[in-house]
Amino acid sequence: LNLTIEAIKYPYYSNTYDYSHFLWFDLTQSDFIVALIAGFTSFLQALVSLLAMSRKERQSKYFTLIISPAIIIWWSLSLPSGIGLYWTINSTFIALQIFFAYYYYSKLAIKKFGNSNDY
């Protein structure tokens, strides 16, 4: 991870200087908007993952729902925005994957085994 951060933070030494800009921001500098988007998508990922858990499991995971996005925002502000962009894409992909898998497979399970009151 240190080499990745160094390569993003100092593109002059890693031949990535020509590609250090994406959309409106510089990947080598921290960006407040990217940090907020990364925190929001991390929150959505945690929220969607709660859908796939039973009621008992959900109660113990609410702390993670709040603290995880706060840590992602803080780290995104401290590190280059390329890391925040990575977390944004990763969280979005995982949230979509959990959402579609949960709804698709829960319908198949209800068809096969019937309705359960655990969820």
C-alpha positions as CSV (number, residue, x, y, z in Angstrom):
1,L,0.0,0.0,0.0
2,N,2.9,2.4,0.7
3,L,4.2,2.0,-2.8
4,T,0.8,2.7,-4.2
5,I,0.4,5.8,-2.2
6,E,3.9,7.0,-3.0
7,A,3.3,6.4,-6.7
8,I,0.1,8.4,-6.6
9,K,1.4,11.1,-4.4
10,Y,4.6,11.6,-6.3
11,P,3.9,10.9,-9.9
12,Y,7.1,12.4,-11.1
13,Y,9.1,9.4,-10.0
14,S,6.6,6.7,-11.2
15,N,5.9,7.9,-14.7
16,T,2.2,8.5,-13.9
17,Y,2.4,12.3,-14.1
18,D,0.7,12.4,-17.5
19,Y,-2.3,10.6,-16.2
20,S,-2.7,12.2,-12.8
21,H,-6.0,14.1,-13.6
22,F,-9.4,12.5,-13.7
23,L,-12.7,14.3,-14.2
24,W,-12.4,17.5,-12.1
25,F,-9.7,16.5,-9.6
26,D,-6.0,15.7,-9.4
27,L,-5.4,12.1,-8.3
28,T,-2.3,13.1,-6.4
29,Q,-4.0,15.6,-4.1
30,S,-6.7,15.1,-1.6
31,D,-10.2,16.3,-2.6
32,F,-13.1,17.1,-0.3
33,I,-15.8,16.1,-2.7
34,V,-14.2,12.7,-3.5
35,A,-13.8,12.1,0.2
36,L,-17.5,12.8,0.8
37,I,-18.5,10.6,-2.2
38,A,-16.3,7.8,-0.8
39,G,-17.9,8.1,2.6
40,F,-21.4,8.1,1.2
41,T,-20.7,5.0,-0.9
42,S,-19.2,3.3,2.1
43,F,-22.3,4.1,4.0
44,L,-24.5,2.7,1.3
45,Q,-22.4,-0.5,1.2
46,A,-22.8,-1.0,4.9
47,L,-26.5,-0.2,4.7
48,V,-27.1,-2.7,1.8
49,S,-25.1,-5.4,3.6
50,L,-27.4,-5.0,6.6
51,L,-30.3,-6.1,4.4
52,A,-28.8,-9.6,4.0
53,M,-28.4,-10.1,7.7
54,S,-30.9,-11.4,10.3
55,R,-32.4,-9.0,12.9
56,K,-30.0,-10.2,15.6
57,E,-27.0,-9.6,13.4
58,R,-28.2,-6.2,12.4
59,Q,-28.2,-4.9,15.9
60,S,-24.5,-5.5,16.4
61,K,-23.6,-3.9,13.1
62,Y,-25.1,-0.5,13.5
63,F,-21.9,0.9,14.9
64,T,-20.1,-0.2,11.8
65,L,-22.7,1.6,9.7
66,I,-21.6,4.9,11.3
67,I,-17.9,4.5,12.0
68,S,-16.8,3.0,8.7
69,P,-17.8,6.0,6.5
70,A,-16.3,8.4,9.0
71,I,-13.0,6.6,8.8
72,I,-13.1,6.5,5.0
73,I,-13.8,10.2,4.9
74,W,-10.9,11.0,7.3
75,W,-8.5,8.8,5.4
76,S,-9.6,10.1,2.0
77,L,-8.9,13.6,3.2
78,S,-5.5,12.5,4.4
79,L,-4.4,10.5,1.4
80,P,-4.4,11.3,-2.4
81,S,-7.8,11.4,-4.0
82,G,-6.9,8.3,-6.1
83,I,-7.4,6.2,-3.0
84,G,-10.8,7.8,-2.4
85,L,-11.7,7.1,-6.0
86,Y,-10.7,3.5,-5.5
87,W,-12.9,3.2,-2.4
88,T,-15.8,4.8,-4.2
89,I,-15.7,2.4,-7.1
90,N,-15.1,-0.6,-4.8
91,S,-17.9,0.3,-2.4
92,T,-20.3,0.9,-5.2
93,F,-19.5,-2.4,-6.9
94,I,-19.8,-4.3,-3.6
95,A,-23.1,-2.6,-2.7
96,L,-24.6,-3.4,-6.1
97,Q,-23.3,-7.0,-5.9
98,I,-24.8,-7.5,-2.4
99,F,-28.1,-5.9,-3.4
100,F,-28.7,-7.9,-6.5
101,A,-27.4,-11.2,-5.0
102,Y,-29.6,-10.7,-1.9
103,Y,-32.8,-10.0,-3.8
104,Y,-32.2,-12.6,-6.5
105,Y,-31.2,-15.4,-4.2
106,S,-33.7,-14.5,-1.5
107,K,-36.5,-15.0,-4.1
108,L,-35.1,-18.3,-5.1
109,A,-34.8,-19.4,-1.4
110,I,-38.4,-18.3,-0.7
111,K,-39.6,-20.3,-3.7
112,K,-37.7,-23.4,-2.7
113,F,-38.0,-23.3,1.1
114,G,-40.8,-21.0,1.9
115,N,-40.9,-17.7,3.8
116,S,-38.8,-17.3,7.0
117,N,-39.5,-14.8,9.8
118,D,-35.8,-14.3,10.6
119,Y,-35.4,-11.5,8.0
